[in-house]
Amino acid sequence: MHKRRNVLVTGLVVLLLVLFLAPAAVFMKPESEAFSDAEHLIEPMLRLMAAAPASAANIPVEPMIDIEAAWAIEDTREEAWEPLVAGMRNGSDELGFDAESITFYCTLGMELGDSWPQIDLFAEAAGGDENLRVAWIDDYSYDFPADSIRDGWRYELLAYTDTQYQYIGLVFTGLPIVRLAVEAGTEIAQEYVPAYLSLSAAGYEPVHSGVWVHTRGGGYDKGLDKHSYRVEFHEQTGGQDKKRSVGLLGMEPDTDWLLISNASDETGMRNHLSWELWNRWNPDGDAPVLLESRMVEVFVGDEYKGLYQIMQRIREEEEMIRLGGNPDTDYLYRIIREMGIDSRPVQMRDLRFYELRLKPEGVSQKRQFDRIENYVLLNQVDPALDEETFSALAQACVDIPALMNYYAFSQAADLGYENVDNNVYIWAIRGEDGAYRYHLSPWDMDNALPNGQGTPEEQAGLNLMMRMPYQILNLDVMGSRDIYYAIWAEKRADILTDDALYQWFDAWETYINDSGAYLRETETWWGGARELNLQGICANMIDSMHNMDRQMRELWPVEEDGMLP
């Protein structure tokens, strides 16, 4: 009798625990699983994909009608104040839409010559009005495509139903177009929400996909309502939601991609140019975190958001392995500003915040930051180490050639405070001798490249804020000066010549201006439409290179001065 009662009580307790813990289990799941049910993820993405222009825009746009026919349509209908056209596509390419100006944007690429490509426009009726018709009013074929794209000319079409009419605009652009849509009432914030993304670009198959999306940027208020986003691509197979890898604009496939707004940079180009310089700096691919990116124009919902950088994400474990490291033994840290701190372990050491990104399994909380101790010692502003102790420690725990490569790049790219006390990866990799050695790599470079502020003396020249490499060069640890000079001389004879720098900046300036995108970017966010001008950055960078040549000779003299330009 007592045994039966005990079994019954035990069963009731277990049942209550299950009922109590079941809801909590949803929140304890990894984020990639927590929203995998139809209500939160699959059904919204399916609805968004079904409503996207790629699927729903099936009304062919008619050839041009003359002005008298347009006036006749006006005379028998009321002007519509809400959009009559919900979306448009050119073949399989979706057009971006800005509802405020009732303007669609169609990408055609940058290599058209004097002839227009075939344009097959289809419209989607807002509200499902099957009586919608759309016809051209302006004839774009009289214009040169390059002029039309560069100057952002707006061509009019007439949309009308049995009772209403509306003039809508169409602008051709040279850059790829990204459309990002969520369901009405859904806000894109710091947590993932289901969404739909399309990417249209000349020369590439269009991308139409369900995604998860959230804002990113560490809470840094840039003063503009122009957010950066992280998107994770998904597909629905057999009623199940799964991640999928997608290659974008010729870049390697991945499940996760970044849309960087560069809202703190009026040029919109510093971060992209700096990552390109980092890639060009390391053509053999043996440096950590070599990322590609492309420039695009972004629309979120029915709103034009401007010039963006679509970028590969940093795959930290893969990068560690590529460096010769092992996630089972090695560590990754990041220097970060306080405002960017989230749920990861962080310690403040010598007035800097160090964030733990990767660590071996089973490492105690006490040991999590042990591997960063020597880095902190070598970088102290008020040195706690005498020269002999510093030299011995640097030889034991720093990959000197890799550090000299990074330090030379940091000088060329003008990585100032933003990439000294913030946005720096520190890789602690154990070597064959069992000792851990530090490697550095960039994280974010949106404030890199000379900005022209201050006097020429203040603006151009060596940045001595990085304590560790500066002191290593002062003491010529392991022949670091010869290593540094050899790297610098190689780059100064190749990608850092005056002519090479001018051609590089000029090519990008021409490309962005010819796309028409910068006119829209500056009109939307920077007080008035104007063309991109990178010549100031270029001139400052060229001056800086020459000043660095002179300062290096003064600070770190070598026997064979001919190594420098």
Buried (B, 14 or more C-beta within 10 A) or exposed (E): EEEEEEEEEEEEEEEEEEEEEEEEEEEEEEEBEBBBEBEBBBBBBBEBBEBBBBBBBEBEBBEBBEEEEBEEBBEEBEEBEEBBBBBBBBBEBBBBBBBEEBBBBBBBBBEBEEEBEEBEBBBBBBEEBEEBBBBBBBEBEEBEBBEBBBBBBBBEBBBBBEEBBBBBBBBBBBBBBBBBBBBEEBEBEEEBBBBBBBBBBBEBEBBBBBBBBBBBBBEEEBEBEBBBBBBBBBEBEEEEBEBBEBEBBEBEEBBBBBBBBBBBBBBBBBBBBBBBBBBBBBEEEEBBBBBBBBBBBBBBBBBBBBBBBBBBBBBBBEBBEBBBBEBEBBBBBBBBBEEBBEEEBBBEBBEBBBBBBBBBEEBEEEEBBEBBEBBBBBBBEEBEBEEEEBBEBBEEBBBBBBBBBBBBBBBBBBBBEBBBBBBBBBBBBBEEEEEBBBBBBBBBBBBBBBBEEEEEEEBBBBBBBBBBBBBBBBBBBBEBBBBBBBBBBBBBEEBBBBEBBBEBBEEBBBBBBBBBBBBBBBBBBBEEBBBBEBEEBBBBBBBBBBBBBEBBEEEBEBEEEEBBE
